[in-house]
């Protein structure tokens, strides 16, 4: 049995259909059947129940499927680390980042880094903050661009950007044109926001609670551009980081929020008790050499 036999077994175990799995792997059914026999011989038990519609994993097969996934992932990780050690100029950086920085901080950093290290590749994951922390802990991601700062006892941190939070309002809204606004003034407005499982949504809910009200949420989304366009269409208001949405012509107007809490810190994070690949270490060093982008503080 070879590693490739386990890879094929994962595909077959997920499809539970010999023809479909062979097509997905680009091989013949006899080749896939021989590979399966080698895996079953190695474990000494049959791993599938044969049914008229195809195959069904038996309890032994489910155990092997779990192990095969973990084993092939470990082999791939080892190969990636070795490749990076052999040629750190062309390694792969496993980087997770928040949905809300996908149109600003992330492309800016990657563009600047590629100018000095064009051969280094990125395996990107766009995720919610709690998933980012989980992937950093597991090692699935080496670095992350996230906010707020994760647990300082477990994760390193470099501040990238301190974002002013704004109340985005539709064109012609009574608040448009204001220099700043207290969030309490928008208590009666319908709000458009991210889903509750997003860290930024929790931040905005906390700001509203501190302002003395619970927002009436008219619509929830996973995408800041969608929120911006819905605000521009007059369907409500939204709290967003200033400048977080680029390249749209929604007409939504950002009004800076008053108060020292009306900000969000975005930074690069990594697991303290772990080893970065040379490519990831190079990217971290590059990012740490960049100055943090700070907003001008609002009084009050």
N, C-alpha and C positions, 0 to 999 in steps of 0.2 A: 504494500500500500504506500502510495506517495501523497505528498501534500495536495497535488492536483486532484487526486481521488477524493480527498475531503472537500475540496472546492466544488467538485461536481456533485458530491453527495448533498451539500448545502442547497444547491439549485434544485436537485431532484426532490429533496425533502420539503422544500417550500412549495414546489409545483405539484408534487404528488401525482405526476403524470409523466411517463417515460417519453412520449413523443414531444410534448411541450418542452420538457427539460432539455432534450437533445437539440431541439431547434434553437432554444435560447443559448446553448453552449456552442452551437455551430459544429456539432459532431453527429455521428450516426447513432442510432439506437443500439446496435450491437456493441459499439465502443463503450457507450454509457452503461450497458448491462454488465460488461466485463469489469468495468471500474467498480460498479456496485458489488459485484461478487468478491472483489479484492477487499473491500471495506468490510463486508459481512464475514469474510474468512478471518480477517484480522481480529474481529471482536468475537467470533465464534458463535454468533446467533443471527437469525434472520432479522432484518430491520424494518421490513414492510409487510403488511398484509396485502395480498393480491386480491383486487376486486374487479368486477366487470367494467367499472368506469375508470379504472386506473389503479393507483397504489394508495395505501394509507399507512402512515407511520405507526408502528406499534410502540409500546412503552420503551423497548430497547432503542428503537430508532429515534425517539424523541430525546433520549439521553445523549446519543451520539450526535444528533443534530446540534444540540447546545454546545457540546464539546468541539465539534467541527467548526462552528462559528468562532468560538473563542480561540481555537488553535490557529486557524488560518489568519485571523486578525493579528495574533501575536507574531506569526511568521512575517506578515506584511509589515508590521511595525518594526521588527528587527531588520528587515531588508531596507526599509526607508532610513533607519538610523545608520546602518552601515554605509548605504549610498551617500548619505550626507557627510559621514566621516571621511569617506574616500575622496569626495569632491564637494566640499562645503559651499562652493560657488553655485551649485545647481541642486541643492537640497529642496525639501518641501517644508513649508511652515504651515502648521495646522492652527488656523486662526478662527476663533468664534467672535461674533459681534452682535450687538443689539440691532433689531429692525430699525430703530429710530436714528441710527447713525449710518445707515446704508447709503444715503445720498450725499453725505458730507464728509465726516472725519475719515471713514474707511477709504473711499476712492482717492481722497487727497493724499493720505499716507502711502497707499500702494503705488500711486503714480510717482510720487517723489522717490520711493525706495527702488522702484524698477529702473529709475534713471541711473542708479549707482550699482544695482545688482540685477541685471536683466535676466539672468539665467535661473534665479531662484523662483520656485513655483509656490503657489498658495492653495491649500485645501481649506475652503471657506465654509463656515457654518453660520447662518443667520438665525438667531434664536432669542427667546425670552431670557431675562436675567437669571432665573432659577435654573434653567437648562444649561446656561453658560457655566455657572458655578459647578454643576454636576459634572460637566464634561472636563473642566479643569481638574477636578478631584480625581476623575477616572483616568486622566491622561489622554482622552480622546481629542482634546484640544490642548495645545501647548501654551498658547497665548490667547488673550481675549480683550476686546475693547468693550467696556461695559461701564455701568454706573447704576447705583452708587457703588462705592468701594466695598469689595468683599471683605470678609473677616481678615483683619490685619495679622493675626497670629498664624494664618495658613497661606495667605496670598500676598505677593508683592504688588506694588502699585506705582504707576507713574502718571501724574495728572497730564492729560492732553488738552482738555478744553473745559472751561467753566461757562456753561451756557445760560444766558438770561432766558427766563420763561416769559412767554407772552400770551395774551388772550387774543386769539385770532377771531376776527369778526367779519361778517359779510360786507360787501361794498355798500356804502351809504348808511351803515349802521350808526346809531347815535354815539357809540364809543369811538368810531373811526376818527383819526386825527388827534386823539388825546395823546399827551406826552407820556402818561402812565396811568394806571388804573388799579384801584384796590379790588381784589377779586370778589369781595362781598357785594360790590355793585352789580355783579353779574348773576346774583343768586336766582333771579327769576327767569334767566335765559335757559333755553334747551341746550344741552351740551352734546357734543360729538366726541367720542374718545376711543382709546384703545380698549381691548378686552380686559377684564379684571385680572387675568393671570399675567399681565405684563407689568414689569416693575414700574414703568413710567406712569401707568394708570394708577397704581397705588400711591405714587407721589402726588399726582394731581388730586386724588380723593382726599389725601391728608391735607393738602393746601386748602381745599374747599371746607373741610371740617374745621380747620384752624380759623377760617373766615366766617364760621358760624352757620354753614348750610350744607345740605347734602345735594349734590347736583342732580338735576333731572336729565337722565341720559336718553337722548332721542335715538342714537345709533352708535353701534360699536364696530370697530374695524381692527384689522391687524396691520394696516398700512397708513403711514402718515400722509402720503400723497392723496389717498382717498379721502381722509379726514379733511385735508386742506380744500379739496374740490367741493366737498359737501358744504363746508362753511361758505365757500365762494358762491355756492348755489342758494344760499340763504336759509339752509336747514337748521342752523344753530351756530353756537360758538364753540371754541376748543382751546384748551391750554396746550401749547406746543413750544418746544425750544425755538428761540429766534433763529431763523436761517436754516432750520432743519429740513425744510422742503425746498428743493431747487428746481428750476426749469419748468415751472408751471405758470399758467396765466389764469389762475382761478379767480383772482380779484380779492381774495381774503386779505384783510389788513391786520398785521400784528401790532398790538398795543402792549408795551412792556408792563409787567406786573410790578407793583410797588412792594417793598419789603425785602429784608435780607434773606428770607427763605426762598425767594422766587428765583432759584437757580438750580442747576443740575451739574454735577461734576462727572466728566467722562474721562476715563483713563485706561491705560494698558495694564493688564493684570496677568499674573502667572503663579503657578504653585511654588511655594517656597522650598518644599522638601521634594524636589524633583530636578531632573537634569534636562536642559533644553538641548535640542539638536543644534549643531553649529549654525545652520541656516536660521533657526529661530533666535538663537543668541545674537546673531548679526542683526536681525530685524529689531530685536529689543534694544540693542545698543544704538541703532539708528534712531529709533523712536525717542529714546531717552535724551538724545542730543538735540531734539527739536524743542523749541520753547513752547510752553503752555499758552494757549489762546484764551485770554481772560476777557470777560465782559466788563463794561464800565458800571460800577455799582450804583444802584438807585438809592437815594436817600429814603429813610423811613422804612 
